[in-house]
Amino acid sequence: MRIVEKYSHLNGLEYLLVHKPHLWQEIQEVIQKVDGNACRTKVSKERNKKGDLLFSPRDMNESFKRLLKKKGWTESRISYWVTKDEKLIRKTLTMSPEQQKKEIEQEGFFPISSYNQTDFVKDRAAIEVQFGKYSFVAYDLFVKHLAFYVGDKIDVGIEILPMKQLQSQMSSGPSYYEGELYKVIRQGRGVPAVPLVIVGIEA
């Protein structure tokens, strides 16, 4: 596969090029090594594509997972505690999980355990490879990457998406680069408040 487009949000790409060029090099190498033709394994059952051989999101994800893990990208999880009180959430937001739980209980509220998980983290950068529905991409950009950034676990998030040309050869539903780029730009220059690199790929 190959990179067709990339968008740098809050200087995410510039940060990688200056401070972590080895990570950007690894990302490019992994994308180039994913064999798109080998992932064209899904026989369509949709009316307008019936019988067509489509790109399988599962196969593409597995290829990325295998190649990234070979380069030392590993899963990471951030745990935290939430409650129903807005002021208390604001107060405990930057505390450690242990402090959050203790503070919530001391204020007489019930602490609820929660977490954010991402599949690929290395050297304070996180990658999400997303061939799922549009809601998953929004969660990645506005929750996952942001949570890891606020939690001081990463300095930049990378989102890998299919271009519309590739998405059109998949089952209906997956997000695509052009659509997600529009949504990010529509939010304004500072939202989400985390440096990002959004990457659009084709086979």
C-alpha positions, -999 to 999 in steps of 0.1 A, spaced: 0 0 0 11 36 -3 5 70 13 -15 93 -9 -23 122 14 -13 133 49 -26 161 71 -7 176 100 -29 189 128 -12 212 154 22 204 137 19 167 144 39 157 113 65 185 119 70 172 154 77 137 141 101 149 114 121 170 138 120 149 170 111 113 160 121 109 123 127 72 129 90 66 139 78 84 107 102 62 87 88 31 103 53 41 96 60 46 59 79 13 57 50 -6 73 24 9 49 46 0 19 49 -36 31 12 -42 35 2 -62 4 -32 -48 -7 -38 -75 -33 -34 -102 -6 -61 -84 14 -87 -85 -14 -104 -116 0 -140 -105 9 -168 -116 -14 -194 -89 -14 -230 -97 -6 -242 -62 -11 -267 -56 -40 -246 -31 -59 -213 -51 -54 -226 -86 -52 -199 -112 -61 -172 -86 -63 -139 -93 -45 -134 -65 -20 -106 -55 4 -111 -71 38 -107 -46 67 -99 -76 90 -71 -88 67 -57 -53 64 -58 -47 101 -40 -80 107 -13 -71 82 -7 -38 99 -7 -54 134 18 -80 124 42 -55 108 39 -29 135 45 -54 163 76 -66 145 89 -30 149 81 -28 186 48 -10 186 27 -24 215 -7 -20 231 -11 5 258 -39 13 282 -48 43 304 -70 36 334 -90 63 352 -120 68 375 -151 88 367 -182 98 386 -214 118 381 -202 151 395 -188 175 369 -168 197 393 -152 165 408 -143 152 373 -126 185 365 -107 184 398 -95 149 394 -88 149 357 -50 153 359 -46 131 390 -32 95 390 -59 68 390 -52 61 427 -57 97 436 -88 100 415 -105 71 432 -95 83 467 -107 119 460 -140 108 446 -147 85 476 -137 113 500 -162 136 484 -189 109 490 -194 99 454 -192 65 438 -160 60 416 -165 41 383 -135 24 367 -128 32 331 -100 31 306 -88 40 271 -68 15 251 -48 19 219 -32 -9 199 1 7 188 23 29 210 60 35 208 83 63 220 55 86 230 36 82 197 3 63 191 -11 48 159 -46 39 152 -53 19 120 -89 25 112 -110 6 86 -141 7 107 -172 29 107 -170 67 110 -179 67 147 -147 48 155 -125 74 138 -142 102 158 -136 83 190 -99 78 180 -93 115 172 -114 132 199 -111 106 228 -83 81 225 -54 102 211 -66 131 233 -67 110 264 -32 96 259 -19 132 252 -36 147 283 -24 118 303 12 126 292 17 92 275 21 105 240 32 136 222 15 129 188 -12 106 175 -12 90 140 -45 80 123 -42 57 92 -73 58 70 -83 46 35 -87 71 8 -121 72 -8 -108 53 -38 -98 24 -15 -129 27 7 -151 24 -24 -136 -11 -29 -146 -22 6 -179 -31 22 -201 0 28 -196 17 62 -159 24 66 -146 59 70 -124 75 45 -96 102 46 -114 129 27 -145 128 49 -126 127 82 -103 155 71 -134 177 65 -147 169 100 -114 178 117 -110 211 97 -147 220 104 -139 219 142 -114 247 139 -76 248 142 -73 239 178 -97 210 180 -90 183 190 -63 197 213 -36 171 204 -10 170 176 -21 145 150 -10 131 116 -39 119 95 -27 96 68 -46 85 37 -36 53 20 -44 34 -12 -36 -1 -25 
